[in-house]
Structures are given as structure tokens and as C-alpha cells.
Amino acid sequence: MRFVSFATPELPTPHLGLVRGGEVLDVDLAGQVLNVRVPDQMQELIENYERYLPGLQALLTRAGERRLSEVKAFSDTGIAHKLEAVELAAPLPRPRKNVLCVGLNYSEHVRETAEVRGRSAEPPSEPVFFTKAPTSVNGPYGTIGIDPAVSSEIDWEAELAAIIGKTCKNVSEEEALQCVFGYTVLNDVTARDLQARHKQFFKGKSLDGSCPMGPWIVTADELPDPQHLDIALRVNGVVKQQANTSQMVFSIARLISVLSQGMTLEPGDILATGTPSGVGFSRTPPEFLKAGDVMETEVEGIGILRNPVVQR
């Protein structure tokens, strides 16, 4: 299944939607019409997915093979919408905790970073973790604001993100993927000058709107092998990053296992799994985003983010 957080003029606060084809079903309103118990928010869905799954399947069964907008109970109440007619927010519009991130998790990215920084090109022996503030989260089509007074080196980082679905601690690598609710696309937009100035990741990674994600969460059962997905990033249609998640230094299962050692992961936690080579700061000469650019981030089997860049 594919779940979104979406808004309409009638319901401007983002709430849960179920995507099928080019349409979105308002889950809560559909549940009211059909007398099926379902959630209204993504966080509630993730926390109680097994409880709500029968109801969600009942909604889809009612829709059958027809378009959602052709189902009388849905169309008469205005709860089936065309995708282009709604506004998509980040799947988790305001995460409860910082976004968990991994640095240097593709070998080619390790090498390109080493060349610029003048350090060893050996991949790390253990995952390099950092976080982004919840206020950095942005929608799949939200604008990326550039304030020259704050940073002049805004860079792109295409990533696959895993959404934790079960509380887990000290989980083994073999069992780690059982804790994943689903996957989404994420861009770890980074202010490189702030990263260098402050000698750490957090500030340069946490500017407002610097974590676009979406356009939806694809449940884990639809992506049983997240380690073989193409990932790409384009700026104004020009390919800047292109790789496959099979090239990760540490698998998603390994990352979750290591993170969970002595540290509880909870439903709704977001884990960005690292970016491949091709980032702007490692290019000759370096390239950074500027007002008027349009950045597209794509992961196979999930979807595409399209984020225009504007000057604040």
C-alpha cells in the first residue's frame, strides 16, 4: 500500500490518504461512510498498523477494480480525489523526533569526499550517524529556500529512507527489516559552509525545509528487497547522482541493528540511509543550488520529489 499525508481546500490540515493509481482516498472519511475503523493520521497508522490493516483492506475491497472516484459511496461524499487535485505534505509532516541519518554510506561518495577533504578514502568501519531537526522536514513538492545571509553552499543528497514500524531495541541484523513499516524518498539538503564552519553535521543539516520527503510511504511488503533500488537526483533535468542501493557500505538491516543497540527505536522514526556520489561540493568546480533551480529526487519503486529552489 501507499500512504500519503494530504490536504484539500475543505480540509487544510494534512491527514491520512491511501493512494491507488492516480487517486487518493481520504481514509478517515471513507471509514466513516463504510463504518470501518481506520486512522486519520500517519503516525497513528504506523503505531497500530496491524490493528487497522483489515479495515484498510475492506476499503480497497469495496473499491474493487474500479477507480475510486467511480465508487458511489466514495464519489458522492467527495472523499476520492485525483492526486493532482490535493496538496501532499511530507508523509510524517512533523516527526516526533529528529530524523536519523547516516553519512558516508556509499563507497564512491566516501572517495569523492576524501578527495575534497584530504583524508583516507577507506569506508568507515562503523556507521556514521547524525540527525536533522524535525523543523527541517519539507513536503515532496515544497520549495527549498536559500538565504544568502545564512548559507551560500546549499547541496543535494538523494536518499532512500526507512520508516520504523515497531518498537525495537537490541534487534539482530537478521530481524531488523521486520521492524520497518515502509520506505520513502528523502533529500538530505545540506549547507556545506555551515557544516564546515561548525565542525559537525547538525546545524548545516537542519535549516528549515532542508529535508523534503515523500511523496508517500510504500509499505515494506511492496519492497521486500530495499537493497536493489535505483536512486537518482537531477537538477534542472541534468543527472547529478545515479546509483543503486546495493552499493551501500552498510545495509539497511545493519544500520537498524547498530542503531538499536542500547537505543530504542520507535514507530514513526525516520532513518535516512545515506547518499551516493555526485553531490555538489565534490564537483570540479563545486556546484550548489541557486534560486530558480528545480531539484528532482527519485527512488525506484517509490516515486519522485520535485523541489523548486527560491531565494528567501
C-alpha positions, 0 to 999 in steps of 0.5 A: 500500500501507499500512504500519503499525508494530504490536504484539500481546500475543505480540509487544510490540515494534512491527514491520512490518504491511501493512494491507488493509481492516480487517486487518493482516498481520504481514509478517515472519511471513507471509514466513516461512510463504510463504518470501518475503523481506520486512522486519520493520521500517519503516525497513528497508522504506523503505531497500530498498523496491524490493528487497522490493516483489515479495515484498510483492506475492506476499503480497497475491497469495496473499491474493487477494480474500479477507480475510486472516484467511480465508487458511489459511496466514495464519489458522492461524499467527495472523499476520492480525489485525483492526486493532482487535485490535493496538496501532499505534505511530507508523509510524517509532516512533523516527526516526533523526533529528529530524523536519523541519518547516516553519512558516508554510506556509499563507497564512491561518495566516501572517495569523492569526499576524501578527495575534497577533504584530504583524508583516507578514502577507506569506508568507515568501519562503523556507521556514521550517524547524525540527525536533522531537526524535525523543523527541517522536514519539507513536503515532496513538492515544497520549495527549498529556500536559500538565504544568502545571509545564512548559507551560500553552499546549499547541496543535494543528497538523494536518499532512500529512507526507512520508516520504523514500524515497531518498537525495537531495541537490541534487534539482530541484523537478521530481524531488523527489516521486520521492524520497518513499516515502509520506505520513502524518498528523502533529500538530505539538503545540506549547507556545506559552509555551515557544516564546515564552519561548525565542525559537525553535521547538525546545524548545516543539516537542519535549516528549515525545509532542508529535508523534503520527503515523500511523496508517500510511504510504500509499505515494506511488503511492496519492497521486500528487497530495499537493497536493489533500488535505483536512486537518482537526483537531477537538477534542472533535468541534468543527472547529478547522482545515479546509483543503486542501493546495493552499493551501500557500505552498510545495509539497511538491516545493519544500520537498524541493528547498530542503531538499536543497540542500547537505543530504542527505536520507535514507530514513526522514526525516520532513518535516512540511509545515506547518499551516493556520489555526485553531490555538489561540493565534490564537483570540479568546480563545486556546484550548489543550488541557486534560486530558480533551480528545480531539484528532482529526487527519485527512488525506484519503486517509490516515486519522485520529489520535485523541489523548486529552489527560491531565494528567501 
